[in-house]
Amino acid sequence: MVLVTIRQRAYGVNQSIGSSQDGDVAAVTQARWDPRRLNAVSVTMPEGVTPPGTRGRLLHAALKLFAEFGFHGTSIRDIAAEVGINSATLYAHYRSKEHVLADLVLIGHQELHSRLQEALIDAGGDPAAQLVALVRTQVLVHTDFPLLALVANQELHALSPEQAAPALALRKQSREIAAGVIASGVRRGAFHVTDPALAGLAIASMGVRVASWFGPDQPYTREQVADAFTEFALRIVGAEAPSTEQRG
């Protein structure tokens, strides 16, 4: 496991608002502000997806550097140096820096899509329970792999259409899963929302942003964030929370 420590920039402070012990007054925690909010965040990827040997080490190194400096701010030489090899050796494993990014972007989208599919199957037939399961899954993927999520979403634009196509196809399928659940809830009278498409975009956007701020400097656990976001999502679609049995 590699830890990223992003250089602090004295631009101000981060503020995290929670509840005080008596529950009446919001408690605010402050930390020096870092634009990327990635201090001490682990460079981790889903189990079993990283190739063995040098190729896997290159992916981890690139993930760290892309998250800190962006795709265009990272060179092939930077990635090679992080692993302790020369640039020529890197080219034996990847044809270009873009191919490294394409692998990372695809891994991120594959992980989210597969987990969403599993969550939908496990949730049963109730639309509210399905929505809760999808939102929880999205949030937890973004709390568990924040650097991968950031790179997969924020650096996707750097890929050519050909390189981005597999990830974009998975992204479309993931959106269709959520859209199908919302549409089903509306048809069955479980959801009351005037614009299901915008509701879906709002819910998805909440989850995506978690990777930008969640970290060890926050007063919330991953489960607390997931629970809160499921409640927000249900309110967006005008639904009541499913029963404990329906949640599984």
C-alpha positions in Angstrom: 0.0 0.0 0.0 1.3 3.4 -1.0 0.4 6.6 0.8 0.1 9.9 -1.0 1.1 13.1 0.9 0.1 16.1 -1.2 2.1 19.2 -0.5 0.2 21.6 1.6 -0.7 25.0 0.2 -1.3 27.8 2.6 -4.5 29.1 0.9 -6.9 28.8 3.8 -8.6 26.0 5.6 -10.9 23.1 5.0 -14.1 23.1 7.1 -16.1 20.0 8.0 -19.5 20.6 9.6 -21.0 18.0 11.9 -23.1 17.7 15.0 -21.9 18.7 18.5 -22.2 16.3 21.4 -25.6 17.8 22.4 -26.8 17.6 18.9 -28.0 21.2 18.8 -25.0 23.1 17.4 -23.0 22.3 14.3 -19.4 21.5 15.1 -16.8 22.7 12.7 -13.4 21.1 12.2 -10.7 23.0 10.4 -7.6 21.8 8.6 -5.2 23.6 6.3 -6.7 23.7 2.8 -5.4 21.4 0.1 -7.1 21.8 -3.3 -7.2 18.1 -3.9 -8.0 16.9 -0.4 -5.8 13.8 -0.7 -3.5 13.9 2.3 -2.6 10.5 3.5 -5.1 8.8 1.1 -4.0 5.3 0.1 -3.2 4.5 -3.4 -5.3 1.4 -3.7 -7.2 -0.4 -6.4 -9.8 -3.2 -6.3 -8.5 -6.6 -5.4 -7.4 -8.7 -8.3 -7.5 -6.1 -11.0 -3.8 -5.0 -10.9 -1.5 -7.0 -13.2 1.5 -8.6 -11.5 5.0 -7.4 -11.6 6.2 -4.2 -13.2 3.0 -3.5 -15.1 1.0 -3.4 -11.8 3.6 -1.2 -10.1 3.4 1.2 -13.1 -0.4 1.5 -12.7 0.0 2.3 -9.0 2.7 4.8 -9.6 0.6 6.5 -12.4 -2.5 6.6 -10.2 -0.5 8.4 -7.5 0.9 10.9 -10.0 -2.2 11.5 -12.1 -4.2 12.1 -8.9 -1.7 14.7 -7.7 -0.5 16.4 -10.9 -3.1 15.3 -13.5 -2.5 13.5 -16.7 -0.9 16.4 -18.5 1.2 17.3 -15.5 2.8 13.9 -15.4 5.4 12.6 -17.8 6.5 9.1 -18.7 9.8 9.8 -17.0 7.9 10.7 -13.8 6.1 7.4 -13.8 9.2 5.4 -14.6 11.2 7.2 -11.9 8.4 6.5 -9.3 8.8 2.8 -10.0 12.6 2.9 -10.2 12.9 2.0 -13.9 13.9 3.9 -17.0 11.5 5.2 -19.6 12.6 2.5 -22.2 11.6 -0.2 -19.7 8.2 1.4 -19.3 7.5 1.3 -23.0 8.0 -2.5 -22.9 4.8 -2.6 -20.8 2.7 0.3 -22.1 2.8 1.8 -25.6 2.2 5.3 -24.2 1.2 7.4 -21.2 -2.4 7.4 -22.6 -2.5 3.6 -22.5 -1.6 3.7 -18.8 -4.4 6.2 -18.1 -6.9 4.2 -20.2 -6.2 1.1 -18.1 -6.8 3.1 -14.9 -10.0 4.7 -16.2 -11.4 1.4 -17.3 -10.6 -0.3 -14.0 -12.5 2.4 -12.2 -15.5 2.2 -14.4 -15.5 -1.6 -14.3 -15.4 -1.7 -10.5 -18.3 0.7 -10.2 -20.4 -1.0 -12.8 -19.9 -4.6 -11.5 -20.8 -3.5 -8.0 -23.9 -1.7 -9.1 -25.1 -4.8 -10.9 -24.5 -6.9 -7.8 -26.3 -4.4 -5.6 -29.3 -4.3 -7.9 -29.6 -8.1 -7.8 -29.3 -8.2 -4.0 -31.8 -5.4 -3.4 -34.9 -7.3 -4.5 -37.8 -5.8 -6.3 -38.7 -2.7 -4.3 -37.6 0.5 -6.1 -36.7 2.3 -2.9 -34.6 -0.5 -1.7 -32.9 -0.7 -5.1 -32.1 3.0 -5.1 -30.7 2.8 -1.6 -28.5 -0.1 -2.7 -27.2 1.7 -5.8 -26.5 4.9 -3.9 -24.7 3.1 -1.1 -22.6 1.2 -3.6 -21.6 4.3 -5.5 -20.7 6.1 -2.3 -18.6 3.2 -0.9 -16.7 2.8 -4.2 -15.8 6.4 -4.1 -14.8 6.3 -0.4 -12.8 3.1 -0.8 -10.9 4.1 -4.0 -11.0 7.9 -4.0 -7.8 8.3 -6.1 -9.0 5.8 -8.7 -12.4 7.5 -8.8 -10.9 10.9 -9.2 -8.6 9.9 -12.0 -11.3 7.8 -13.7 -13.7 10.8 -13.8 -11.5 13.9 -13.9 -8.8 12.6 -16.4 -11.2 10.8 -18.8 -11.2 13.8 -21.0 -7.5 13.3 -21.8 -8.2 10.0 -23.6 -8.9 9.8 -27.3 -12.4 8.7 -28.3 -11.1 5.2 -29.1 -9.3 4.8 -25.8 -12.2 6.3 -23.8 -14.9 4.2 -25.5 -14.8 1.1 -23.2 -15.2 3.2 -20.1 -17.8 5.4 -21.6 -19.9 2.3 -22.6 -19.7 1.1 -18.9 -20.6 4.6 -17.7 -23.7 4.6 -20.0 -24.8 1.2 -18.7 -24.4 2.3 -15.1 -26.5 5.4 -15.7 -29.1 3.1 -17.4 -29.3 0.9 -14.3 -30.1 3.9 -12.1 -32.5 5.4 -14.7 -34.3 2.1 -14.9 -34.8 2.0 -11.1 -36.1 5.6 -11.0 -38.4 5.0 -13.9 -39.8 1.9 -12.3 -40.4 3.7 -9.0 -42.3 6.5 -10.8 -44.4 4.0 -12.7 -45.3 2.1 -9.5 -46.1 5.3 -7.6 -43.2 4.8 -5.2 -41.3 7.9 -6.5 -42.8 11.3 -7.0 -40.5 13.4 -9.1 -41.3 15.8 -12.0 -38.1 15.2 -13.9 -36.6 11.6 -13.4 -33.7 12.3 -15.7 -32.5 15.3 -13.7 -33.1 13.5 -10.5 -30.9 10.7 -11.6 -28.1 13.2 -12.6 -28.4 14.9 -9.3 -28.1 11.7 -7.3 -25.2 10.4 -9.4 -23.4 13.8 -9.1 -23.5 13.6 -5.3 -21.8 10.2 -5.3 -19.1 11.2 -7.7 -18.1 14.2 -5.6 -17.5 12.1 -2.5 -14.0 11.2 -3.8 -13.1 14.8 -3.9 -13.5 15.5 -0.2 -13.8 12.2 1.7 -10.7 11.4 3.7 -9.1 10.9 7.1 -9.5 14.6 7.9 -13.3 14.3 7.8 -15.5 13.5 10.9 -17.6 10.9 9.1 -17.1 7.2 8.4 -17.8 5.7 5.0 -20.9 4.1 6.4 -22.2 7.5 7.8 -21.7 9.1 4.4 -23.4 6.3 2.6 -26.4 6.3 5.0 -26.8 10.1 4.7 -26.6 10.0 0.9 -29.2 7.3 0.6 -31.6 9.5 2.6 -30.8 12.5 0.3 -31.4 10.4 -2.8 -34.8 9.2 -1.5 -35.8 12.8 -0.8 -34.8 13.8 -4.3 -37.2 11.2 -5.9 -39.9 11.9 -3.3 -39.8 8.4 -1.8 -40.1 7.0 1.7 -37.2 5.0 3.1 -37.6 1.2 2.6 -38.1 -1.0 5.7 -35.1 -2.7 7.3 -36.2 -6.0 5.8 -36.3 -4.4 2.3 -32.8 -3.0 2.8 -31.5 -6.4 3.5 
